[in-house]
Amino acid sequence: MSVVVRYKFLFPALLVLVWAAFSSAAQAQGQRRVVQFTGIVATGDSLLGVPGATVMVPQAGRGTATNAYGYFSLPVLAGDSIVIRSLGYRNQWVVIPLDYPRQSYSVIVQLKEDATMLPEVRIFPYVTERDFKKAFLALRLPTERGSRTAENLNEEIMKRIFNNAPVTSMGNYRQTMQQQQFERDRRMGIGPSVQANNPLLNPFSWLQLIKQVKDGEFKKKEGVDY
C-alpha cells in the first residue's frame, strides 16, 4: 500500500521534470545567434563600391545603407535572408546559415546591372500624327515688322539709348587721351586750329599756290571750259 502511494506521487513529479526539460530545449532551439553581417557592395565588372545601396532583412523590417565606399555593417540573426538593392542593379540575396557558429559574417556582393528598355512614348497635342503635321504646315510665323526685334532696333530708340547711356571707364580714358593728343598737336602747329584751317593764314598754302602759278596750272587750256 505504501509503495503504491509513493508511485502516485513520483509520477506527476517525473512529468513536471520531463516537461521542463523539453521546454528548455525548445527555448534553446528558438533563440538564434546574433551575427554581425558586414561586407562591401560592388559592381560586378569593376569592383567599385556602390554607395547608397540598401541592405535589409525584409522579414524583420530592419536594414542599413552602404557608405561612399560601398561598405556596410548590420546585426542580423542566424538564418536571416538579407536582400541588397540598388537602383539600376539586380537584387542580390544573402542567407546566413541557421547553424552558423561565429559572431561575424563578411561578404563581397557583386551587383549586376539591370538594363530595362522602356518602349518609345510619343506625345502629341493632337489626336493623331496626321493632325499634328497638318497644324504644323499651316503655322504662320510672325514677320519682322511688328515683332519685338523690330521695335528694339527702332532708330529713335537707338538714338535715345546712345545719348542717355553713360560713358564707360574705357570710353573716358580714350577720350582723355585723344584730347591730350589734340592739345599737343595744336601746340606743335600740326594740329587743327583756326590759323591752320584758314588757307589765307597758312604759309604752306601760299607756297603751294605760288608753285601752281609757276607751273602754269591756272593757264587756260584749249578745249577746257572753265
Protein Blocks (a to p, Z undefined) as FASTA:
>chain_A
ZZmmmmmmmmmmmmmmmmmmmmmmmmmmmpccddddddddddfklopacehiacddfkno
pacdddfkopacddddehiacddddehiacddddddfklcbfbdcddddddddddddddd
dddfbfblmlmmmmmmmpccddfehpaklmmmpfklmmmmmmmpccdfklmmmmmmmmmm
mmmmmmnopaccfklmpmklmmklmmmmmmmmmnopmpccehiaZZ
